[in-house]
């Protein structure tokens, strides 16, 4: 599907997907905090890496939305 063919409903779904990734990242951060609080550094670090992966996925989706928007936005004459 070309970026110019993306509907507002599809963009809304992309925003929902991005939000889900960021929510997953937050959940991993909470688990990481618990592990670090229990001095379980390896497990804390593992969840930190997982959180960063979800942030990267969410950012990738937001970047896609930005690219879609750039193809539709028009500069004033």
N, C-alpha and C positions, 0 to 999 in steps of 0.2 A: 504494500500500500504506500503510495507516494504521500509525502508530508502534506501536500496541498489538498489531499483527499480526506484528511482526518476530520471527523465531525467533533463538535463540542462534547457530545456524549462520550466519544472515545478519549478525548482529552481528560474528561472527568474521571474516567476509569484509570487513566495513567496517574492522575493525582492520587487516587485511592491506593494504587499499587505503591507509589512512593511513600505515602503515609504508613502503609503496612510495613515497609522495609524500615522506616525510622522507628516505628513502634517496636519492631523486633530488636533493633539496635539498643533501644532504651531497656528492654527486658534483659538483654545480655549484660548491659552495664550494671543493672541491679544485681544480677547473679554474680558478676565479677566483684562488686563491692562486698557482697556476703563472703565470698571466698577470701578476699584480701583481709576482711575483718577477722576471719578464722585463721589467718596466716597461711592459707593455702595458696601460695603465690603462683605455682604452675597452673592451677585451675583458673585462678583469676586472670592470668595472662591469656589463657585459651579463650575465655569469654570476651576479653578485650579484642582479640583478633576477630572473633565472630562478629562483634559489634561493628568493627571497622568495615567488615565485608558487607554488612547490611547498609551501612552509611554509603558505601561506594555504589551499591545497587540503587539506592534511593536517589543519589546524586545523578547517576546515569539516566534514570527516568526523567528527572527534572531537566537535565541537559537536553533530552529528546524533546520535551515540551517546549523548551526555549528555541530549539531549531525549528520546530513546527511554527511557533509564533513568528519567528524571524521571516519566514516565507509568506506570512499573511500581513504583517505590519507594513504600513506605508508611511514614508516620510512626507511631510508637507511640501508642497511645491514652492 
